[in-house]
């Protein structure tokens, strides 16, 4: 279940996701956290459009924004079910982080495709007005059961879309049938890789290329659990 992610190869976004309308290309990011800006794709008038969104959907019934939604039970929440039918998006990434509990420590791992390519995660979005009356997009990512590679780290993973699934995801208005069932299958383990990274990623203040570099874990690299996410 994604709690932090990276979008490093921003210059490749227009070609990879077939975005032909001009948009503000973001700077590379290595430690994107909930409530921060992310880049997502929607379908508008049958054309892909890239938008800046806030990661996290605010609701009246939850204290914290919704950053992830379980694909298999999303229909049980009326608001999210409506967004699933009407407001679908693709969140753009090229890797994300997950933490594994080991004793009193949580060891961060970086997860990416084996060819280190850009990929899209199935998402939903809404539009809300901020305190200044300006309209703002908010989004959440869909999750499913983890594949064999990631299961030892976490029981959940993002719904990663293959390039062939992206248009059907954006165009579909139904959560029934074989396509949505296919999306709930975890992305193949053989196409992914995972490795430990520095505990510096625990702090949202750190955002640098070395956060995604593979390391050999040692006690010095990782803070105690109580200092995570400072």
N, CA, C and O of each residue as an XYZ file, in Angstrom:
920
protein
N       0.853     -1.181      0.000
C       0.000      0.000      0.000
C       0.887      1.227      0.000
O       1.630      1.457      0.954
N       0.818      2.002     -1.038
C       1.747      3.109     -1.230
C       1.515      4.226     -0.221
O       0.395      4.713     -0.065
N       2.603      4.634      0.474
C       2.539      5.762      1.379
C       3.496      6.867      0.986
O       3.366      8.001      1.447
N       4.448      6.546      0.144
C       5.396      7.498     -0.455
C       5.757      6.968     -1.841
O       5.789      5.758     -2.061
N       6.025      7.868     -2.759
C       6.449      7.392     -4.080
C       7.331      8.417     -4.758
O       7.538      9.518     -4.248
N       7.848      8.041     -5.916
C       8.772      8.892     -6.672
C       8.268      9.082     -8.093
O       7.602      8.216     -8.661
N       8.603     10.231     -8.649
C       8.413     10.490    -10.073
C       9.680     11.192    -10.539
O       9.783     12.419    -10.514
N      10.647     10.373    -10.969
C      11.976     10.869    -11.299
C      12.118     11.281    -12.752
O      12.791     12.266    -13.056
N      11.490     10.539    -13.652
C      11.723     10.720    -15.088
C      10.625     11.581    -15.706
O       9.930     11.147    -16.625
N      10.477     12.788    -15.203
C       9.371     13.647    -15.637
C       9.454     14.010    -17.115
O       8.424     14.215    -17.757
N      10.673     14.094    -17.666
C      10.820     14.467    -19.070
C      10.260     13.412    -20.014
O       9.996     13.702    -21.181
N      10.075     12.179    -19.515
C       9.552     11.101    -20.348
C       8.034     10.987    -20.280
O       7.434     10.197    -21.009
N       7.417     11.770    -19.412
C       5.974     11.648    -19.181
C       5.137     11.899    -20.430
O       4.271     11.076    -20.727
N       5.342     12.997    -21.191
C       4.456     13.249    -22.335
C       4.427     12.115    -23.353
O       3.355     11.726    -23.815
N       5.584     11.584    -23.703
C       5.620     10.506    -24.700
C       5.072      9.210    -24.127
O       4.274      8.539    -24.781
N       5.484      8.844    -22.915
C       5.042      7.572    -22.343
C       3.532      7.532    -22.157
O       2.910      6.499    -22.409
N       2.930      8.635    -21.721
C       1.500      8.623    -21.441
C       0.670      9.315    -22.520
O      -0.520      9.570    -22.337
N       1.322      9.617    -23.652
C       0.617     10.159    -24.815
C      -0.206     11.392    -24.455
O      -1.408     11.459    -24.716
N       0.473     12.368    -23.849
C      -0.160     13.623    -23.479
C       0.309     14.690    -24.467
O       1.476     15.081    -24.464
N      -0.603     15.149    -25.302
C      -0.232     16.072    -26.370
C      -0.607     17.516    -26.057
O      -0.098     18.433    -26.703
N      -1.487     17.739    -25.080
C      -1.821     19.096    -24.678
C      -0.726     19.658    -23.770
O      -0.193     18.922    -22.941
N      -0.374     20.937    -23.901
C       0.664     21.519    -23.042
C       0.265     21.454    -21.560
O      -0.906     21.612    -21.216
N       1.242     21.222    -20.703
C       1.013     21.242    -19.262
C       2.343     21.548    -18.579
O       3.410     21.431    -19.182
N       2.258     21.939    -17.319
C       3.459     22.271    -16.559
C       4.139     20.996    -16.096
O       3.614     20.273    -15.248
N       5.297     20.726    -16.649
C       6.042     19.533    -16.285
C       6.660     19.732    -14.900
O       7.404     20.691    -14.694
N       6.365     18.846    -13.949
C       6.906     19.036    -12.604
C       8.396     18.708    -12.553
O       8.934     18.046    -13.442
N       9.047     19.184    -11.497
C      10.435     18.805    -11.277
C      10.470     17.362    -10.786
O       9.487     16.897    -10.210
N      11.570     16.639    -10.994
C      11.671     15.273    -10.464
C      11.499     15.272     -8.949
O      11.999     16.155     -8.252
N      10.780     14.257     -8.451
C      10.560     14.107     -7.011
C      10.953     12.694     -6.598
O      10.787     11.743     -7.362
N      11.476     12.571     -5.378
C      12.010     11.297     -4.905
C      11.363     10.828     -3.607
O      11.672      9.743     -3.114
N      10.468     11.638     -3.054
C       9.857     11.294     -1.770
C       8.519     12.016     -1.640
O       8.334     12.836     -0.740
N       7.602     11.713     -2.528
C       6.292     12.365     -2.544
C       5.434     11.774     -1.434
O       5.312     10.555     -1.316
N       4.842     12.640     -0.625
C       4.088     12.221      0.548
C       2.626     12.637      0.433
O       2.300     13.538     -0.340
N       1.740     11.994      1.193
C       0.333     12.396      1.208
C       0.163     13.881      1.505
O       0.934     14.467      2.265
N      -0.849     14.473      0.901
C      -1.243     15.888      0.947
C      -0.361     16.761      0.059
O      -0.612     17.961     -0.058
N       0.665     16.189     -0.568
C       1.489     16.951     -1.496
C       0.919     16.854     -2.913
O       0.027     16.051     -3.186
N       1.452     17.688     -3.805
C       1.019     17.672     -5.200
C       1.573     16.455     -5.921
O       2.721     16.064     -5.711
N       0.751     15.865     -6.769
C       1.178     14.760     -7.625
C       0.718     15.064     -9.058
O      -0.053     15.996     -9.284
N       1.193     14.278    -10.006
C       0.790     14.437    -11.400
C      -0.094     13.255    -11.785
O       0.266     12.100    -11.558
N      -1.244     13.550    -12.365
C      -2.182     12.502    -12.754
C      -2.736     12.791    -14.145
O      -2.689     13.922    -14.628
N      -3.258     11.747    -14.774
C      -3.840     11.850    -16.114
C      -5.324     11.534    -16.029
O      -5.727     10.566    -15.384
N      -6.136     12.359    -16.686
C      -7.562     12.073    -16.838
C      -7.885     12.057    -18.330
O      -7.068     12.446    -19.164
N      -9.077     11.604    -18.640
C      -9.547     11.617    -20.015
C     -10.627     12.682    -20.137
O     -11.641     12.630    -19.441
N     -10.406     13.645    -21.022
C     -11.342     14.747    -21.203
C     -11.597     14.923    -22.691
O     -10.674     15.189    -23.461
N     -12.848     14.774    -23.088
C     -13.205     14.841    -24.511
C     -12.364     13.872    -25.330
O     -11.877     14.205    -26.411
N     -12.204     12.666    -24.794
C     -11.455     11.593    -25.466
C      -9.977     11.919    -25.647
O      -9.302     11.301    -26.470
N      -9.469     12.885    -24.885
C      -8.068     13.273    -24.962
C      -7.450     13.185    -23.573
O      -8.056     13.608    -22.589
N      -6.252     12.640    -23.497
C      -5.557     12.572    -22.217
C      -5.067     13.955    -21.801
O      -4.524     14.713    -22.605
N      -5.272     14.259    -20.532
C      -4.878     15.555    -19.996
C      -4.142     15.340    -18.686
O      -4.614     14.592    -17.830
N      -2.990     15.983    -18.515
C      -2.206     15.878    -17.284
C      -2.589     17.018    -16.349
O      -2.655     18.176    -16.762
N      -2.841     16.681    -15.085
C      -3.263     17.660    -14.096
C      -2.465     17.497    -12.815
O      -2.031     16.396    -12.476
N      -2.277     18.599    -12.109
C      -1.732     18.542    -10.758
C      -2.877     18.306     -9.786
O      -3.888     19.008     -9.825
N      -2.717     17.316     -8.912
C      -3.727     16.997     -7.913
C      -3.075     16.912     -6.539
O      -1.862     16.737     -6.422
N      -3.897     17.038     -5.507
C      -3.432     16.806     -4.146
C      -3.639     15.338     -3.820
O      -4.715     14.789     -4.055
N      -2.611     14.707     -3.279
C      -2.721     13.290     -2.937
C      -3.454     13.155     -1.605
O      -2.895     13.422     -0.541
N      -4.711     12.736     -1.687
C      -5.545     12.557     -0.510
C      -6.906     13.193     -0.711
O      -6.999     14.383     -1.014
N      -7.968     12.409     -0.546
C      -9.337     12.888     -0.684
C      -9.907     13.143      0.709
O      -9.983     12.230      1.531
N     -10.299     14.368      0.965
C     -10.861     14.714      2.274
C     -12.348     14.353      2.314
O     -13.065     14.484      1.322
N     -12.789     13.896      3.489
C     -14.189     13.514      3.684
C     -14.683     14.056      5.020
O     -13.899     14.522      5.846
N     -15.997     13.985      5.214
C     -16.597     14.417      6.480
C     -16.500     13.348      7.554
O     -16.667     13.639      8.738
N     -16.227     12.094      7.144
C     -16.290     11.002      8.115
C     -14.913     10.467      8.528
O     -14.828      9.579      9.376
N     -13.836     11.000      7.937
C     -12.500     10.540      8.305
C     -11.628     11.714      8.710
O     -11.683     12.786      8.108
N     -10.815     11.493      9.750
C      -9.924     12.544     10.229
C      -8.833     12.841      9.218
O      -8.485     14.001      8.996
N      -8.287     11.785      8.599
C      -7.187     11.950      7.653
C      -7.682     11.748      6.224
O      -8.634     10.999      6.005
N      -7.055     12.401      5.251
C      -7.453     12.205      3.850
C      -7.285     10.748      3.421
O      -6.420     10.035      3.930
N      -8.107     10.326      2.496
C      -8.005      8.976      1.934
C      -6.942      9.004      0.840
O      -7.115      9.669     -0.182
N      -5.842      8.284      1.054
C      -4.784      8.251      0.036
C      -4.811      6.957     -0.764
O      -4.307      6.913     -1.886
N      -5.401      5.893     -0.193
C      -5.523      4.600     -0.862
C      -6.924      4.056     -0.642
O      -7.538      4.302      0.396
N      -7.429      3.314     -1.624
C      -8.747      2.692     -1.512
C      -8.664      1.253     -2.010
O      -8.110      0.988     -3.077
N      -9.215      0.332     -1.236
C      -9.179     -1.079     -1.626
C     -10.083     -1.315     -2.840
O     -11.276     -1.013     -2.799
N      -9.517     -1.849     -3.902
C     -10.288     -2.056     -5.129
C     -11.452     -3.015     -4.912
O     -12.531     -2.821     -5.472
N     -11.236     -4.058     -4.096
C     -12.260     -5.090     -3.950
C     -13.439     -4.663     -3.087
O     -14.482     -5.317     -3.105
N     -13.288     -3.561     -2.320
C     -14.381     -3.131     -1.447
C     -14.779     -1.672     -1.669
O     -15.542     -1.117     -0.879
N     -14.277     -1.050     -2.722
C     -14.529      0.365     -2.944
C     -16.015      0.647     -3.161
O     -16.493      1.733     -2.831
N     -16.750     -0.324     -3.713
C     -18.173     -0.126     -3.961
C     -18.981     -0.040     -2.675
O     -20.131      0.397     -2.705
N     -18.412     -0.440     -1.561
C     -19.140     -0.412     -0.296
C     -19.175      0.985      0.322
O     -19.904      1.216      1.287
N     -18.406      1.902     -0.216
C     -18.399      3.287      0.263
C     -19.019      4.149     -0.832
O     -18.391      4.368     -1.868
N     -20.253      4.649     -0.618
C     -20.990      5.339     -1.693
C     -20.223      6.459     -2.383
O     -20.257      6.561     -3.610
N     -19.528      7.305     -1.615
C     -18.797      8.415     -2.233
C     -17.700      7.903     -3.151
O     -17.563      8.373     -4.280
N     -16.911      6.934     -2.667
C     -15.823      6.394     -3.472
C     -16.356      5.612     -4.664
O     -15.757      5.626     -5.739
N     -17.480      4.929     -4.475
C     -18.086      4.185     -5.575
C     -18.505      5.126     -6.701
O     -18.358      4.798     -7.879
N     -19.021      6.286     -6.338
C     -19.408      7.259     -7.351
C     -18.187      7.788     -8.101
O     -18.223      7.945     -9.321
N     -17.109      8.061     -7.371
C     -15.881      8.521     -8.022
C     -15.322      7.442     -8.942
O     -14.802      7.739    -10.018
N     -15.432      6.193     -8.514
C     -14.951      5.084     -9.335
C     -15.677      5.046    -10.673
O     -15.075      4.769    -11.711
N     -16.969      5.326    -10.636
C     -17.750      5.279    -11.878
C     -17.527      6.502    -12.755
O     -17.550      6.394    -13.981
N     -17.312      7.671    -12.140
C     -17.328      8.916    -12.904
C     -15.982      9.625    -12.996
O     -15.726     10.330    -13.972
N     -15.127      9.453    -12.009
C     -13.890     10.241    -11.933
C     -12.676      9.340    -11.761
O     -12.168      9.169    -10.653
N     -12.225      8.777    -12.848
C     -11.042      7.925    -12.810
C      -9.823      8.675    -13.319
O      -9.926      9.527    -14.201
N      -8.681      8.351    -12.759
C      -7.431      8.969    -13.191
C      -6.311      7.944    -13.125
O      -6.504      6.832    -12.634
N      -5.158      8.318    -13.614
C      -3.944      7.513    -13.520
C      -2.888      8.355    -12.815
O      -2.526      9.430    -13.295
N      -2.400      7.876    -11.693
C      -1.348      8.567    -10.951
C       0.000      8.127    -11.522
O       0.263      6.931    -11.642
N       0.847      9.083    -11.870
C       2.097      8.784    -12.554
C       3.238      8.599    -11.550
O       3.446      9.433    -10.669
N       3.970      7.496    -11.698
C       5.047      7.120    -10.769
C       6.177      6.470    -11.551
O       6.028      6.156    -12.732
N       7.308      6.271    -10.886
C       8.321      5.341    -11.393
C       8.937      4.548    -10.249
O      10.008      3.961    -10.404
N       8.275      4.530     -9.117
C       8.689      3.720     -7.977
C       7.995      4.197     -6.724
O       7.552      5.344     -6.650
N       7.898      3.315     -5.729
C       7.316      3.732     -4.459
C       7.984      2.982     -3.315
O       8.729      2.024     -3.524
N       7.697      3.442     -2.100
C       8.352      2.917     -0.900
C       7.370      2.106     -0.060
O       6.174      2.391     -0.005
N       7.920      1.093      0.585
C       7.153      0.328      1.572
C       8.103     -0.006      2.718
O       9.312     -0.129      2.524
N       7.535     -0.151      3.917
C       8.336     -0.395      5.112
C       8.054     -1.783      5.679
O       6.904     -2.217      5.751
N       9.115     -2.466      6.078
C       8.994     -3.783      6.690
C       9.414     -3.707      8.155
O      10.492     -3.211      8.483
N       8.548     -4.204      9.021
C       8.858     -4.211     10.448
C       9.890     -5.291     10.748
O       9.672     -6.466     10.453
N      11.002     -4.890     11.328
C      12.051     -5.825     11.746
C      12.467     -5.452     13.157
O      13.253     -4.525     13.352
N      11.941     -6.169     14.142
C      12.191     -5.830     15.534
C      11.575     -4.488     15.858
O      10.383     -4.272     15.642
N      12.400     -3.578     16.382
C      11.910     -2.248     16.725
C      12.088     -1.251     15.582
O      11.801     -0.064     15.738
N      12.556     -1.728     14.453
C      12.811     -0.849     13.321
C      11.849     -1.143     12.179
O      11.322     -2.248     12.049
N      11.636     -0.119     11.357
C      10.933     -0.291     10.097
C      11.913      0.025      8.984
O      12.405      1.148      8.872
N      12.192     -0.975      8.164
C      13.183     -0.831      7.099
C      12.476     -0.414      5.815
O      11.576     -1.120      5.360
N      12.859      0.712      5.217
C      12.228      1.134      3.963
C      12.804      0.390      2.757
O      14.003      0.123      2.677
N      11.924      0.073      1.842
C      12.303     -0.567      0.580
C      11.759      0.256     -0.573
O      10.692      0.863     -0.475
N      12.508      0.267     -1.667
C      12.045      0.931     -2.886
C      11.569     -0.137     -3.864
O      12.245     -1.141     -4.089
N      10.409      0.094     -4.433
C       9.760     -0.863     -5.332
C       9.615     -0.209     -6.697
O       9.100      0.904     -6.803
N      10.060     -0.884     -7.727
C       9.952     -0.326     -9.070
C       9.792     -1.447    -10.075
O       9.919     -2.622     -9.728
N       9.511     -1.089    -11.327
C       9.491     -2.083    -12.386
C      10.924     -2.521    -12.677
O      11.868     -1.757    -12.478
N      11.073     -3.740    -13.145
C      12.405     -4.288    -13.360
C      13.198     -3.474    -14.383
O      14.423     -3.392    -14.290
N      12.510     -2.873    -15.357
C      13.218     -2.044    -16.345
C      13.286     -0.576    -15.918
O      13.709      0.278    -16.696
N      12.870     -0.282    -14.684
C      12.911      1.066    -14.110
C      12.157      2.070    -14.982
O      12.603      3.204    -15.159
N      11.030      1.655    -15.517
C      10.238      2.519    -16.394
C       9.154      3.249    -15.611
O       8.806      2.877    -14.490
N       8.633      4.301    -16.238
C       7.455      4.960    -15.701
C       6.272      4.001    -15.701
O       6.180      3.120    -16.556
N       5.366      4.174    -14.741
C       4.133      3.387    -14.759
C       3.003      4.216    -14.167
O       3.233      5.246    -13.533
N       1.782      3.749    -14.385
C       0.608      4.434    -13.874
C      -0.135      3.564    -12.883
O      -0.208      2.346    -13.047
N      -0.691      4.191    -11.847
C      -1.496      3.515    -10.840
C      -2.953      3.961    -11.001
O      -3.229      5.151    -11.153
N      -3.871      3.010    -10.966
C      -5.284      3.333    -11.071
C      -5.697      4.222     -9.903
O      -5.408      3.916     -8.746
N      -6.376      5.327    -10.214
C      -6.787      6.254     -9.177
C      -8.186      6.794     -9.412
O      -8.769      6.626    -10.483
N      -8.711      7.447     -8.381
C      -9.976      8.160     -8.462
C      -9.730      9.585     -7.985
O      -8.785      9.841     -7.240
N     -10.587     10.515     -8.418
C     -10.364     11.905     -8.019
C     -11.688     12.618     -7.767
O     -12.755     12.165     -8.181
N     -11.581     13.733     -7.085
C     -12.715     14.622     -6.872
C     -12.226     16.053     -7.015
O     -11.023     16.307     -7.060
N     -13.162     16.982     -7.085
C     -12.831     18.398     -7.203
C     -13.507     19.134     -6.057
O     -14.721     19.036     -5.880
N     -12.723     19.869     -5.280
C     -13.249     20.590     -4.119
C     -12.762     22.030     -4.160
O     -11.802     22.349     -4.862
N     -13.425     22.896     -3.408
C     -13.016     24.288     -3.302
C     -12.154     24.464     -2.059
O     -12.501     23.967     -0.987
N     -11.038     25.163     -2.195
C     -10.189     25.423     -1.033
C     -10.697     26.651     -0.279
O     -11.738     27.206     -0.630
N      -9.975     27.072      0.743
C     -10.426     28.181      1.583
C     -10.545     29.489      0.810
O     -11.276     30.389      1.223
N      -9.831     29.599     -0.307
C      -9.892     30.813     -1.126
C     -10.951     30.717     -2.219
O     -11.090     31.624     -3.040
N     -11.695     29.613     -2.225
C     -12.731     29.430     -3.237
C     -12.223     28.890     -4.549
O     -12.986     28.800     -5.511
N     -10.954     28.528     -4.618
C     -10.382     27.972     -5.844
C     -10.652     26.471     -5.905
O     -10.597     25.774     -4.892
N     -10.942     25.990     -7.102
C     -11.214     24.567     -7.276
C      -9.903     23.784     -7.284
O      -8.922     24.198     -7.900
N      -9.903     22.654     -6.595
C      -8.693     21.860     -6.422
C      -9.009     20.389     -6.612
O     -10.000     19.885     -6.083
N      -8.156     19.695     -7.375
C      -8.317     18.258     -7.565
C      -7.681     17.506     -6.395
O      -6.598     17.863     -5.933
N      -8.365     16.464     -5.924
C      -7.823     15.552     -4.915
C      -7.942     14.128     -5.460
O      -8.893     13.814     -6.176
N      -6.977     13.268     -5.122
C      -7.028     11.911     -5.666
C      -6.570     10.883     -4.638
O      -5.940     11.212     -3.633
N      -6.906      9.633     -4.921
C      -6.463      8.482     -4.131
C      -6.125      7.353     -5.088
O      -6.666      7.286     -6.191
N      -5.232      6.465     -4.669
C      -4.824      5.320     -5.481
C      -5.577      4.066     -5.048
O      -5.921      3.912     -3.876
N      -5.826      3.181     -5.992
C      -6.440      1.895     -5.685
C      -5.373      0.875     -5.315
O      -4.274      0.880     -5.869
N      -5.708      0.002     -4.376
C      -4.792     -1.059     -3.962
C      -5.453     -2.422     -4.099
O      -6.675     -2.534     -4.187
N      -4.619     -3.452     -4.114
C      -5.086     -4.835     -4.174
C      -4.128     -5.690     -3.345
O      -3.198     -5.167     -2.731
N      -4.354     -6.996     -3.329
C      -3.470     -7.893     -2.579
C      -2.068     -7.878     -3.188
O      -1.911     -7.753     -4.402
N      -1.068     -8.005     -2.349
C       0.321     -7.975     -2.813
C       0.668     -9.232     -3.600
O       0.103    -10.299     -3.358
N       1.602     -9.103     -4.543
C       2.108    -10.278     -5.254
C       3.148    -11.003     -4.389
O       3.436    -10.576     -3.271
N       3.705    -12.094     -4.911
C       4.626    -12.921     -4.131
C       5.896    -12.177     -3.743
O       6.477    -12.441     -2.690
N       6.326    -11.253     -4.586
C       7.547    -10.502     -4.302
C       7.351     -9.549     -3.121
O       8.236     -9.415     -2.276
N       6.197     -8.892     -3.064
C       5.971     -7.843     -2.078
C       5.299     -8.344     -0.803
O       5.341     -7.662      0.221
N       4.684     -9.517     -0.849
C       3.942    -10.020      0.312
C       4.770    -10.085      1.598
O       4.226     -9.810      2.668
N       6.074    -10.440      1.543
C       6.852    -10.441      2.791
C       7.029     -9.046      3.406
O       7.350     -8.924      4.589
N       6.819     -7.998      2.605
C       6.965     -6.627      3.083
C       5.627     -6.068      3.547
O       5.531     -5.478      4.623
N       4.593     -6.257      2.726
C       3.272     -5.705      3.030
C       2.212     -6.552      2.331
O       2.470     -7.131      1.275
N       1.031     -6.622      2.918
C      -0.032     -7.445      2.357
C      -0.758     -6.788      1.186
O      -1.522     -7.450      0.483
N      -0.523     -5.476      0.967
C      -1.203     -4.748     -0.089
C      -0.188     -4.130     -1.049
O       0.973     -3.922     -0.697
N      -0.647     -3.839     -2.273
C       0.157     -3.114     -3.243
C      -0.769     -2.283     -4.121
O      -1.980     -2.505     -4.153
N      -0.189     -1.332     -4.827
C      -0.971     -0.492     -5.725
C      -1.484     -1.290     -6.921
O      -0.894     -2.296     -7.316
N      -2.593     -0.820     -7.486
C      -3.101     -1.391     -8.734
C      -2.320     -0.736     -9.870
O      -2.696      0.325    -10.368
N      -1.233     -1.381    -10.269
C      -0.395     -0.884    -11.352
C      -1.009     -1.289    -12.682
O      -1.329     -2.458    -12.900
N      -1.170     -0.321    -13.562
C      -1.782     -0.565    -14.868
C      -0.709     -0.859    -15.912
O       0.324     -0.191    -15.955
N      -0.954     -1.846    -16.739
C      -0.109     -2.015    -17.917
C      -0.507     -0.943    -18.922
O      -1.614     -0.413    -18.832
N       0.361     -0.603    -19.882
C      -0.024      0.400    -20.884
C      -1.321      0.043    -21.611
O      -2.090      0.930    -21.984
N      -1.563     -1.253    -21.811
C      -2.769     -1.684    -22.511
C      -4.032     -1.498    -21.664
O      -5.136     -1.445    -22.206
N      -3.879     -1.402    -20.366
C      -5.027     -1.233    -19.474
C      -5.388      0.223    -19.226
O      -6.457      0.510    -18.689
N      -4.523      1.136    -19.604
C      -4.729      2.536    -19.226
C      -5.961      3.157    -19.869
O      -6.765      3.778    -19.174
N      -6.128      3.005    -21.180
C      -7.309      3.579    -21.821
C      -8.605      2.936    -21.334
O      -9.555      3.653    -21.020
N      -8.676      1.585    -21.261
C      -9.899      0.989    -20.717
C     -10.219      1.464    -19.304
O     -11.388      1.637    -18.956
N      -9.187      1.677    -18.489
C      -9.435      2.175    -17.134
C     -10.052      3.567    -17.177
O     -11.033      3.829    -16.481
N      -9.497      4.451    -17.974
C     -10.000      5.815    -18.029
C     -11.379      5.905    -18.670
O     -12.163      6.790    -18.329
N     -11.679      5.004    -19.590
C     -12.936      5.089    -20.345
C     -14.084      4.320    -19.704
O     -15.246      4.597    -20.002
N     -13.787      3.362    -18.831
C     -14.828      2.507    -18.276
C     -15.615      3.232    -17.202
O     -15.071      4.053    -16.463
N     -16.918      2.917    -17.122
C     -17.777      3.488    -16.080
C     -18.343      2.398    -15.188
O     -19.253      2.651    -14.399
N     -17.813      1.194    -15.304
C     -18.354      0.078    -14.537
C     -17.269     -0.558    -13.681
O     -16.105     -0.628    -14.075
N     -17.674     -1.019    -12.506
C     -16.755     -1.782    -11.652
C     -17.105     -3.257    -11.697
O     -16.597     -4.045    -10.898
N     -17.962     -3.631    -12.619
C     -18.367     -5.026    -12.771
C     -17.683     -5.615    -14.007
O     -17.153     -4.887    -14.846
N     -17.703     -6.912    -14.098
C     -17.208     -7.569    -15.292
C     -15.746     -7.944    -15.214
O     -15.076     -7.664    -14.220
N     -15.248     -8.582    -16.269
C     -13.906     -9.149    -16.250
C     -12.786     -8.121    -16.174
O     -11.738     -8.406    -15.594
N     -12.977     -6.923    -16.748
C     -11.873     -5.964    -16.749
C     -11.529     -5.517    -15.332
O     -10.355     -5.490    -14.963
N     -12.534     -5.168    -14.538
C     -12.246     -4.718    -13.176
C     -11.705     -5.868    -12.336
O     -10.864     -5.647    -11.464
N     -12.167     -7.080    -12.578
C     -11.618     -8.242    -11.872
C     -10.156     -8.450    -12.225
O      -9.342     -8.806    -11.373
N      -9.831     -8.223    -13.496
C      -8.438     -8.366    -13.942
C      -7.538     -7.341    -13.252
O      -6.393     -7.648    -12.917
N      -8.050     -6.123    -13.037
C      -7.261     -5.091    -12.378
C      -6.908     -5.468    -10.945
O      -5.881     -5.036    -10.422
N      -7.754     -6.271    -10.311
C      -7.523     -6.639     -8.923
C      -6.466     -7.733     -8.771
O      -6.055     -8.052     -7.655
N      -6.027     -8.305     -9.890
C      -4.914     -9.249     -9.811
C      -3.624     -8.465     -9.620
O      -3.397     -7.483    -10.327
N      -2.780     -8.870     -8.688
C      -1.543     -8.113     -8.469
C      -0.644     -8.110     -9.696
O      -0.608     -9.077    -10.457
N       0.070     -7.025     -9.874
C       1.013     -6.909    -10.987
C       2.048     -8.020    -10.859
O       2.461     -8.337     -9.744
N       2.484     -8.627    -11.975
C       3.371     -9.793    -11.909
C       4.694     -9.525    -11.187
O       5.367     -8.525    -11.439
N       5.042    -10.430    -10.296
C       6.304    -10.305     -9.546
C       7.514    -10.247    -10.466
O       8.463     -9.506    -10.209
N       7.478    -11.037    -11.548
C       8.637    -11.129    -12.436
C       8.960     -9.806    -13.109
O      10.078     -9.613    -13.585
N       7.995     -8.889    -13.157
C       8.207     -7.604    -13.820
C       8.623     -6.513    -12.846
O       8.746     -5.352    -13.235
N       8.846     -6.877    -11.560
C       9.150     -5.878    -10.544
C      10.412     -6.247     -9.782
O      10.875     -7.386     -9.841
N      10.961     -5.278     -9.069
C      12.087     -5.539     -8.178
C      11.962     -4.657     -6.939
O      11.297     -3.621     -6.962
N      12.608     -5.083     -5.867
C      12.528     -4.375     -4.597
C      13.878     -4.458     -3.896
O      14.546     -5.490     -3.948
N      14.280     -3.366     -3.238
C      15.558     -3.383     -2.524
C      15.513     -2.366     -1.381
O      14.745     -1.405     -1.440
N      16.332     -2.571     -0.339
C      16.343     -1.654      0.799
C      17.003     -0.329      0.439
O      17.927     -0.275     -0.372
N      16.505      0.740      1.062
C      17.056      2.080      0.839
C      17.303      2.753      2.186
O      16.943      2.217      3.235
N      17.910      3.912      2.146
C      18.279      4.627      3.359
C      17.064      5.054      4.171
O      16.022      5.407      3.619
N      17.215      5.017      5.494
C      16.170      5.497      6.385
C      15.931      6.991      6.286
O      15.009      7.501      6.920
N      16.727      7.704      5.515
C      16.499      9.132      5.316
C      15.165      9.398      4.630
O      14.623     10.499      4.728
N      14.636      8.395      3.937
C      13.342      8.575      3.278
C      12.213      8.706      4.290
O      11.121      9.162      3.950
N      12.470      8.308      5.533
C      11.433      8.401      6.559
C      10.976      9.837      6.797
O       9.828     10.065      7.178
N      11.857     10.799      6.577
C      11.502     12.196      6.782
C      11.014     12.811      5.484
O      11.688     12.727      4.458
N       9.844     13.428      5.528
C       9.297     14.061      4.328
C      10.135     15.268      3.905
O       9.986     15.767      2.790
N      11.006     15.733      4.784
C      11.859     16.876      4.431
C      12.966     16.478      3.459
O      13.536     17.337      2.786
N      13.272     15.193      3.380
C      14.322     14.723      2.475
C      13.724     14.370      1.121
O      12.746     13.626      1.040
N      14.306     14.899      0.076
C      13.813     14.649     -1.280
C      14.987     14.788     -2.243
O      15.228     15.866     -2.786
N      15.718     13.688     -2.451
C      16.939     13.733     -3.255
C      17.120     12.389     -3.960
O      16.586     11.377     -3.505
N      17.872     12.368     -5.073
C      18.033     11.135     -5.854
C      18.567      9.957     -5.052
O      18.185      8.816     -5.312
N      19.453     10.211     -4.073
C      20.061      9.100     -3.338
C      19.055      8.323     -2.492
O      19.361      7.222     -2.036
N      17.865      8.872     -2.273
C      16.863      8.145     -1.493
C      16.429      6.857     -2.183
O      16.017      5.910     -1.512
N      16.513      6.805     -3.499
C      16.075      5.621     -4.236
C      17.214      4.640     -4.501
O      17.003      3.618     -5.154
N      18.414      4.932     -4.005
C      19.571      4.070     -4.252
C      19.564      2.863     -3.317
O      19.212      2.981     -2.143
N      19.949      1.724     -3.835
C      20.037      0.504     -3.038
C      21.184      0.601     -2.041
O      22.249      1.129     -2.361
N      20.962      0.082     -0.810
C      22.008      0.081      0.211
C      22.040     -1.287      0.885
O      21.137     -2.105      0.709
N      23.092     -1.516      1.655
C      23.163     -2.677      2.536
C      22.704     -2.230      3.906
O      23.369     -1.402      4.529
N      21.570     -2.760      4.406
C      21.027     -2.256      5.670
C      21.992     -2.438      6.831
O      22.705     -3.437      6.924
N      21.996     -1.445      7.713
C      22.725     -1.528      8.973
C      21.958     -0.702      9.992
O      21.151      0.152      9.625
N      22.202     -0.950     11.248
C      21.468     -0.236     12.283
C      21.652      1.273     12.175
O      20.758      2.037     12.539
N      22.796      1.698     11.682
C      23.065      3.126     11.588
C      22.203      3.811     10.543
O      22.000      5.024     10.596
N      21.690      3.027      9.580
C      20.926      3.619      8.495
C      19.490      3.941      8.883
O      18.843      4.749      8.216
N      18.974      3.326      9.951
C      17.555      3.388     10.241
C      17.276      3.878     11.634
O      17.851      3.360     12.592
N      16.411      4.862     11.782
C      16.040      5.344     13.110
C      15.108      4.354     13.785
O      14.549      3.471     13.134
N      14.944      4.505     15.092
C      13.958      3.696     15.807
C      12.560      4.049     15.324
O      12.344      5.104     14.727
N      11.617      3.158     15.587
C      10.263      3.311     15.065
C       9.665      4.658     15.476
O       8.928      5.269     14.702
N       9.976      5.121     16.682
C       9.356      6.339     17.169
C       9.741      7.591     16.395
O       9.083      8.622     16.533
N      10.794      7.524     15.581
C      11.222      8.713     14.849
C      10.849      8.644     13.377
O      11.299      9.476     12.589
N      10.045      7.679     12.996
C       9.630      7.578     11.594
C       8.763      8.755     11.201
O       7.987      9.277     12.001
N       8.915      9.166      9.926
C       8.034     10.134      9.274
C       8.066     11.490      9.959
O       7.043     12.170     10.041
N       9.206     11.879     10.439
C       9.315     13.208     11.083
C       9.430     14.283     10.010
O       9.532     15.467     10.331
